[in-house]
Amino acid sequence: MILYPAVDIKAGAAVRLVQGDMARETRFDENPVSPAMRWEAEGASWLHVVDLDGAVDGEARNLPAIKRILAAVKIPVQIGGGVRTLASAERLLDLGAARVVMGTAALADPDLLSRAAERFPGKIALGLDAREGRVAIRGWKETSAETALEVAGRFDGKGLPAIIYTDIEVDGTLRGPNLQATEALALGLQTPVIASGGIGSLDDLRRVAGLAKAGVTGVIVGRALYTGAVSLPEGIEILAAAEAPGKRADAGVSQK
């Protein structure tokens, strides 16, 4: 199981939000390259980067910072936030992203996500953010009537390397992940699931590690790394022990 340190970018800085609220931000570094390089130096095998302004506006807003991160690290980087066209996905891949995350597009234009996955095999992941079980879109500003499993099911078995599932109610709160919802989603799919939201301690990571057999192959950690509540090397060690016989394809097989 892979630990993905998160680098969320808003107005060019590395920040963390609480429950996806753009008004409830904590700025951790004016230069997002610094945490990216730190996480790589501490042993991260992947990074998870999000253009928060892009997620709201529907197009890239922090490309200069993203370019600097991609130039500064050697490990693979998955990038999301406002990727709603084939051209925007291709641009990020051309810049050096190992994987691009598309979310709103899955509801607004399901065919677009399918075409992107076909055109860029193994490089397009689905990002599902849910509030009370319903998928939220457009930077979490709108909530659809569909559940995460209903949306994910449309793309299951279509070659996606991973589905990233974020529970908005716990995201950025450090109060623990929604294990029940994450496990239910993973059990309902063939596609590997990456858990996101709520990690606040090493014990939380141990609990997520218990979902490896259900098909959870990674977990994104943000605020807990920045505050020191979770040590990245220790977290990596805990998740490495989650490797289980017969588990499904690793979410981290694609390399930069």
C-alpha positions as CSV (number, residue, x, y, z in Angstrom):
1,M,0.0,0.0,0.0
2,I,1.4,3.4,-1.0
3,L,1.3,6.6,1.0
4,Y,0.7,9.6,-1.2
5,P,1.8,12.9,0.5
6,A,-0.6,15.7,-0.6
7,V,0.5,19.1,-2.0
8,D,-2.6,21.2,-2.4
9,I,-2.0,24.5,-4.2
10,K,-4.1,27.7,-3.8
11,A,-2.9,31.0,-5.1
12,G,0.6,29.5,-5.6
13,A,1.0,28.3,-2.0
14,A,0.9,24.9,-0.3
15,V,-2.3,24.9,1.8
16,R,-4.7,22.5,3.5
17,L,-8.5,23.0,3.6
18,V,-11.0,21.8,6.2
19,Q,-13.9,19.8,4.6
20,G,-13.1,21.3,1.2
21,D,-14.0,24.8,2.3
22,M,-11.8,27.3,0.3
23,A,-12.4,29.9,3.1
24,R,-11.0,27.5,5.7
25,E,-7.4,27.2,4.6
26,T,-4.1,26.9,6.5
27,R,-1.0,28.1,4.6
28,F,1.9,25.8,5.2
29,D,4.4,27.0,2.7
30,E,4.5,29.9,0.2
31,N,6.5,27.7,-2.1
32,P,4.9,24.3,-2.7
33,V,8.1,22.9,-4.2
34,S,9.5,22.9,-0.6
35,P,7.1,20.3,0.8
36,A,7.3,18.3,-2.4
37,M,11.0,18.0,-2.1
38,R,10.8,17.3,1.6
39,W,8.3,14.4,1.1
40,E,10.6,12.9,-1.6
41,A,13.6,13.2,0.6
42,E,11.7,11.4,3.4
43,G,11.0,8.4,1.3
44,A,7.7,9.1,-0.6
45,S,7.4,7.0,-3.7
46,W,4.5,9.2,-5.1
47,L,3.1,12.7,-4.7
48,H,-0.5,13.8,-4.9
49,V,-0.8,17.4,-6.2
50,V,-4.1,19.3,-6.5
51,D,-4.7,22.7,-8.1
52,L,-7.5,23.9,-5.8
53,D,-8.2,27.0,-7.7
54,G,-8.4,24.9,-10.9
55,A,-10.9,22.6,-9.3
56,V,-13.2,25.5,-8.6
57,D,-12.6,27.4,-11.9
58,G,-12.6,24.4,-14.2
59,E,-9.1,25.1,-15.7
60,A,-5.5,25.2,-14.5
61,R,-4.7,28.1,-12.2
62,N,-1.4,27.0,-10.7
63,L,0.6,25.7,-13.6
64,P,3.8,27.6,-12.8
65,A,3.9,25.9,-9.3
66,I,3.1,22.5,-10.8
67,K,5.8,22.9,-13.4
68,R,8.3,23.7,-10.6
69,I,7.3,20.6,-8.6
70,L,7.6,18.3,-11.6
71,A,11.0,19.7,-12.4
72,A,12.2,19.4,-8.8
73,V,11.3,15.8,-8.0
74,K,12.1,12.5,-9.5
75,I,9.3,10.4,-8.1
76,P,6.0,10.1,-10.0
77,V,3.3,12.7,-9.4
78,Q,-0.4,12.4,-9.9
79,I,-2.2,15.7,-10.5
80,G,-5.8,16.8,-10.2
81,G,-7.9,19.9,-10.0
82,G,-9.9,21.3,-13.0
83,V,-8.9,18.7,-15.5
84,R,-12.0,18.7,-17.7
85,T,-10.7,18.4,-21.2
86,L,-8.5,16.0,-23.1
87,A,-6.2,18.9,-23.9
88,S,-5.7,19.8,-20.2
89,A,-5.0,16.2,-19.3
90,E,-2.5,16.0,-22.2
91,R,-0.8,19.2,-21.1
92,L,-0.1,17.9,-17.6
93,L,1.1,14.6,-18.9
94,D,3.4,16.4,-21.4
95,L,4.8,18.4,-18.4
96,G,5.8,15.2,-16.7
97,A,2.8,14.1,-14.6
98,A,2.7,10.3,-14.2
99,R,-1.1,10.3,-13.7
100,V,-3.9,12.8,-14.1
101,V,-7.0,12.8,-11.9
102,M,-10.4,13.7,-13.4
103,G,-13.4,14.1,-11.2
104,T,-16.1,16.5,-12.3
105,A,-15.8,15.2,-15.9
106,A,-17.0,11.8,-14.7
107,L,-20.5,13.3,-14.1
108,A,-20.5,16.2,-16.5
109,D,-19.2,14.1,-19.5
110,P,-18.7,10.4,-18.7
111,D,-17.6,9.8,-22.3
112,L,-14.8,12.3,-21.9
113,L,-13.3,10.3,-19.1
114,S,-13.6,7.1,-21.1
115,R,-11.9,8.7,-24.1
116,A,-9.1,10.0,-21.9
117,A,-8.5,6.6,-20.3
118,E,-8.4,5.1,-23.8
119,R,-6.1,7.7,-25.2
120,F,-3.7,7.8,-22.2
121,P,-3.8,4.2,-20.9
122,G,-2.8,3.7,-17.3
123,K,-2.5,7.5,-16.8
124,I,-6.0,8.7,-16.0
125,A,-7.5,8.2,-12.5
126,L,-11.0,8.9,-11.3
127,G,-11.3,11.2,-8.4
128,L,-14.6,10.8,-6.4
129,D,-15.3,13.3,-3.6
130,A,-18.4,12.4,-1.5
131,R,-20.5,14.3,1.0
132,E,-22.9,12.1,2.9
133,G,-22.3,9.4,0.3
134,R,-23.2,11.6,-2.7
135,V,-20.6,12.7,-5.2
136,A,-19.6,16.4,-5.1
137,I,-18.2,18.2,-8.1
138,R,-16.8,21.6,-9.3
139,G,-14.4,22.0,-6.4
140,W,-16.9,20.5,-4.0
141,K,-19.4,23.3,-4.5
142,E,-22.1,21.1,-6.0
143,T,-23.4,17.7,-4.8
144,S,-25.0,15.3,-7.2
145,A,-27.7,12.8,-6.6
146,E,-25.4,9.9,-7.4
147,T,-23.4,7.8,-5.0
148,A,-19.7,7.2,-5.3
149,L,-20.3,3.5,-6.2
150,E,-22.9,4.4,-8.9
151,V,-20.4,6.8,-10.6
152,A,-17.4,4.5,-10.1
153,G,-19.3,1.5,-11.4
154,R,-19.6,3.2,-14.9
155,F,-15.9,3.1,-15.3
156,D,-15.0,-0.1,-13.5
157,G,-13.0,-2.5,-15.6
158,K,-12.1,0.2,-18.2
159,G,-8.4,0.3,-17.4
160,L,-8.3,3.1,-14.8
161,P,-5.2,2.6,-12.6
162,A,-7.0,3.9,-9.5
163,I,-10.1,5.5,-8.1
164,I,-9.4,8.1,-5.5
165,Y,-12.1,8.3,-2.9
166,T,-12.3,11.3,-0.6
167,D,-14.9,11.7,2.2
168,I,-15.4,15.5,2.4
169,E,-16.9,15.4,5.9
170,V,-13.6,14.2,7.4
171,D,-11.1,15.8,5.0
172,G,-8.6,18.1,6.7
173,T,-10.1,17.4,10.1
174,L,-7.5,14.8,11.4
175,R,-10.4,12.9,13.1
176,G,-10.0,9.7,11.2
177,P,-11.0,8.3,7.8
178,N,-14.4,7.0,6.8
179,L,-13.3,3.4,6.7
180,Q,-16.8,1.9,6.2
181,A,-17.5,3.9,3.1
182,T,-14.0,3.4,1.6
183,E,-14.2,-0.4,2.2
184,A,-17.7,-0.6,0.7
185,L,-16.5,1.2,-2.4
186,A,-13.4,-1.0,-2.8
187,L,-15.4,-4.2,-2.3
188,G,-17.8,-3.1,-5.0
189,L,-15.1,-2.6,-7.7
190,Q,-12.4,-4.3,-9.5
191,T,-10.4,-1.0,-9.9
192,P,-8.0,-0.3,-7.0
193,V,-9.1,2.4,-4.6
194,I,-6.9,5.1,-3.0
195,A,-8.3,6.4,0.3
196,S,-8.3,10.1,1.1
197,G,-9.5,12.3,3.9
198,G,-9.3,12.4,7.7
199,I,-5.9,10.7,8.4
200,G,-4.7,12.2,11.7
201,S,-2.4,9.6,13.2
202,L,-0.3,6.5,12.6
203,D,-3.2,4.5,14.1
204,D,-5.4,5.8,11.4
205,L,-2.9,4.5,8.8
206,R,-2.9,1.1,10.5
207,R,-6.7,1.0,10.2
208,V,-6.5,1.8,6.5
209,A,-3.8,-0.8,6.0
210,G,-6.5,-3.3,7.1
211,L,-8.4,-2.5,4.0
212,A,-5.7,-3.9,1.7
213,K,-7.6,-7.1,1.1
214,A,-10.7,-5.2,0.1
215,G,-8.8,-3.5,-2.8
216,V,-7.5,-0.3,-1.2
217,T,-3.9,0.1,-2.5
218,G,-3.0,3.6,-1.3
219,V,-3.9,6.5,1.0
220,I,-3.4,10.2,0.6
221,V,-2.2,12.1,3.7
222,G,-2.1,15.9,3.9
223,R,-2.5,18.0,7.1
224,A,-1.2,15.3,9.4
225,L,2.2,15.3,7.6
226,Y,2.4,19.1,7.7
227,T,1.6,19.4,11.4
228,G,3.9,16.5,12.3
229,A,1.0,14.3,13.6
230,V,2.2,11.6,11.2
231,S,5.8,10.8,10.4
232,L,6.2,10.0,6.8
233,P,8.9,7.3,7.2
234,E,6.8,5.6,9.9
235,G,3.6,5.9,7.8
236,I,5.4,4.4,4.8
237,E,6.6,1.5,6.9
238,I,3.1,0.8,8.3
239,L,1.6,0.7,4.8
240,A,4.4,-1.4,3.4
241,A,3.3,-4.1,5.8
242,A,-0.2,-4.1,4.3
243,E,0.9,-6.1,1.2
244,A,-1.3,-9.1,1.3
245,P,-1.3,-12.3,-0.8
246,G,-3.9,-12.1,-3.6
247,K,-4.4,-8.4,-3.4
248,R,-5.3,-6.6,-6.6
249,A,-3.1,-4.7,-9.0
250,D,-0.9,-2.1,-7.2
251,A,-2.1,1.5,-7.7
252,G,1.5,2.7,-8.0
253,V,2.8,0.7,-10.9
254,S,3.0,3.5,-13.4
255,Q,6.3,5.4,-13.2
256,K,7.2,9.0,-14.1
